[in-house]
Amino acid sequence: MVINKLDKSEKLDSVIFDLDGTLWDSTREVFISWNQVLDKYDEVTKKLTKKDIENFMGTPTAKIFEDFLHYLDHDKIDEIGNECSKNEIKYIKEHGGILYPGLENVLKKLSTRFKLSIVSNCQEGYIEAFLNYYGFEKYFMDFESIGRTGLSKAENIKLVINRNNLKKSIYVGDVDGDSNAARLAGISFIYARYGFGKVEKYDYVVDNIVELLKVI
């Protein structure tokens, strides 16, 4: 494919990443950890599949459980969802996930030229588990999530931009929600086509994480 390179005149100073489907694939770990909890509840009539998890990626955790457990009352959904989230963080802290090939080298090189951060629609503790498990704190100067702020992804992107006085940022993600969030935040978007979603509107596209080095 022909890679559309970023115009250097844009003077980019920061790259903001989505996490799931962009930096790593944790669907197996989420699948295992959530079903460990779901198995304890007789009220749950259907267990999650790995494909379910893939389809849910990018969706706020609370919304996932509202949709999947829609036949239960709200208190029970909240109880199960909170327990699944806690078990997920514990499991990922112990097992990590699957990094996309070449990721650390890409982060190492990009971090010498740009300020890097992560904004994800995940629960509090999830990004921290990712960073801690692989020792990636040295590459990222900030991160934010809906679980910490209660804000939308677009608002969290703007929050990271404003508190770090970033002048020109670009967002990298793999689903339509990422594209929309970047647009609402007023920044360009790189579509990680190797991830979980299909995106129609984007400024740049990569078919693997290493291609980022050619684009920016």
N, C-alpha and C positions, 0 to 999 in steps of 0.2 A: 504494500500500500504506500501511497504518497503521504508523507507526514507533513502536516501544516505546522510550521514553526512559529512560535510567538514572535511578534514584532518587537525587536529589542528596544525600539523607541518608546515602548510603553513603560520602561523602567520599573519592572516588577520588583517588589521588595519582599513579598511573602507568598507562601504557598500554604493553603489550608486544605486539609484532607478529610474526607469521610473515612470511616474505619472499615466496616464490614463490606466485603466485595471490592474494596479499594486497596487496603493494605494487607488484609488477611482474610482467611475463610475459617470461621469458628463454628460453622453449622453443625459439625459432628459433636463438638463439645456442648453446644447449646441443646441439641437434640437429646444427648445422654442425660445432661443435668436436669432438664425440665421433666423428662419422663421418669426420672428417679422420684420426683415429687408427685407427678400425676398418678403414678402407680399406687400411691398411698390413699387416694381419694376414690371411694366407690361411686361418688356422684359423677365422676368423669367417665363418660361412656365411650370416648374415642381418644386414643393416644396420638401424639404428634408424630409425623414422619419427618425424615430429613428434608424431603421436598417441601413440606409445609414450612419448615424453618427458612429455607431458601426463598420462598415466596414472601415471607414476612419481613425479610431483611430490609432495613431502612424505615420500618414502621415503628413508632413509639411503642414501648413494651406494653403499656396499659391498653392501648388500642388492640394489640395482638390478642391479649387475653379476653377482652370484651368480644371480639369477633369469634374466637375459637370456642369460648365457653359461654356463648350467648344464651344457652338454655338454663344457666344457673342464675341465682340472684346475685345482685351486685356485691354484697358483702362477701359471699363465697368466692366470687371471681377475684376480688381484691386480695382475699386471704391466700388463694392458690397462686395468684400472680406474684405477690410479694415473696412467697416462699420459693417459687421457681427462680426469681431474680437473685435472691440471696444464695441459693444453691449454685446457680450459674457462675456467679462471681467466685465463689469458693472453688468450684471445679476448674475454672480457667486459671486461677492463681496457681493451681497445682499442675495443670496439663498444658496450658497455652492453647495455641490454635495452629493453623497452617499458614505460614507466611508465603506471600507470592514470591516466586523465584527472583533473586536479585534485589530484594527490597532493601536490605541494610546498606548495600553499596550505593543504591540510589539516594537513600536518606543521608548517608555520609557526605556524598558529593553535593546534594542540594543544600544541605545545612551550612556549607561553607559560603554559599552565595545568597541564600534567602533565609528569612525567619520562617520556621515551620510550626504549624499547629494542627490540631485535630478538632473537628466539630462533628458530633454524631448524635443521632436520636436514640441514645442508649440510656440505661440507668446509671446512677452514680456508682462509681467503683469499677465500671467496665473498661473505660479507657485506661484508668490507673493500673488495672490488672494486665492489660496489654503492654503498657510501657514498662512495668516492673518485671514482668516475666522475661522479657528479652533485653532489659537494660537499655531501652531506647529513650530514656529521659534526656539523655545528652543531645539528642537530635531535635527535640521539640521544646519551644519556649513557652507554649501555652496549650490548653485544651478546654473544651466546654461540651456540655451535654444537656439534653432536656431534663435528665434526672437530677441535675444539680440546680438548674435555674427555673424549670417549668416553662421555658420559652421555646418558641419554634426554632427550627434549624436556621432560618434566615435571621432571626433576632440574635441567635447565639453567634452566628458569623459576624454580625455587626458588632456584637459585644466584644469579641476577640479583637476585631480591627480597631475599635475605639480605645480599648484599655491598653493596647500596645502601640498606639499611634502609628498604625500601618498606613502607608500611602497608596500602595497599589498591590492588591491581592488577587489571587486566582484560586478557584475552588476545584478540587478533584473528587469526583464521585461516580457512582455507577447506576443510579436510578433516577426516574423522573423527578422525585422529590428533591434530589440534590440539584438538579438543573433549575428547578423552580426556586429553590432557596438561594442559589447564587444570583439569579436574576433579581429576586426581591431585595437582596443585599447590595445590588448594584455592582457586582463583579463578574468577570468572565468565568466560563466553566469548561473544564476538561472532562470529557466522558471516558471513564475507564470501561471500555467495551468488554473486557474480560470478566467483569463482575456479574452481578445477579440480574440486572435489569436491562430493559430496552429503552433507550432515550432517543427522542427525535430532535430535540433542540439542544445544540451544543456549539461551542466556539472552536474546540479542538478535540481530537479523539486519539486514544492510544489503545493498542491491543495487548499490551503487557506493561508492567510497571516500569521496566527498563526504558521503554520508549519515551518516558517523561524527560529523560536527559536530552533527547533530540528535539523535543517540543519547546522546552524552556531552558 
